[in-house]
Amino acid sequence: MEYAAKCHPETAECGIEYDQGLAKRHFRRNNLQNAQRCEEDAKKAYRQISLLSAKRTARKARTYMRAYADGSGESHLLIEKFVEQVKCHRNVLDMCKKELNELEKKQKLDAFVLNVKKTEKEMKKEMELIKKEKEDMKRDIENKKRIREEQKKAKEEARNPNKKAKTGV
């Protein structure tokens, strides 16, 4: 960066001013008000800055740097407006609502078609199973009829042993 911005000194060095603000807030909330431990409390405040918060502050500083680099305006209000617009454009739903709705409709249609195809396959399998069951039932019925007829013949033969001898002669 060639120059430092007038209204935002925090744009220097990846958001170091924001990190210092976080450390200052932690120091004020958690120090023991003891002069002998002041240096230790200050170090502890700087150590509490996590990598995630450092990345967030660096991103915030970069948005301001981008606003100044784009020449968004000389006034503080114009820069703030640019930064807010950049934040709004992060959300894809706000930018491409029509395309996203079309994609969502296509996904739902594809899911419906897949479901119909699965249903058709399942129905074919069920129809085959039903056919097999019908064939098995027919065989069972035929077997039961045959067994009954054999049992009837055996009972008749047991009752009338003479008929067999007469028919056999």
C-alpha positions, 0 to 999 in steps of 0.5 A: 500500500502506497499510503495510509488511509486517513480514517482507517489506521487499522488497514496497516499490516493485516488488521493489527489494530483490530488485534490490539483492540481485542487484546486491550478488551481482554486486558481490561476485563481480566486483569487483576489490577495489580501493578506487579502483574501488569506485564504478565496480564498484557502478555496473556491478553495478546496470547488469547488472540486466536488464529480465527480471530486474527484471520477475521480481523485481517479480512476486515482490514483487507475490505477497507484496503480494497475500498481505498484501492478501488478509489471508492471515494475520499470521504469516510461515509463513502468508504463505509458504504462500499464496505457494507456493499461488499459484505452484502455481495458475499451472500450468493443468495442475494446476488443470483436468486433467479439462477439458484431457484432454477437450479433448485427446481432442476434438482427437485425434478431430477430427484423426482425422476430418480424416485419414479425410476426407482419406483418403476424398478421396485414395481417390476420386481414386485410383479415378478415376485407376485408371478412366482407366488402365483405359480407356487400357489398353483403348484401347491393347489395341484399337489394338494388335489393330487394328494387328496385324489390319491388319499380318496383312492386309497380309502376306497381301496381299503373299503372295497378290496373286491373292486380292485380284484374285479377290475383287475380280472 
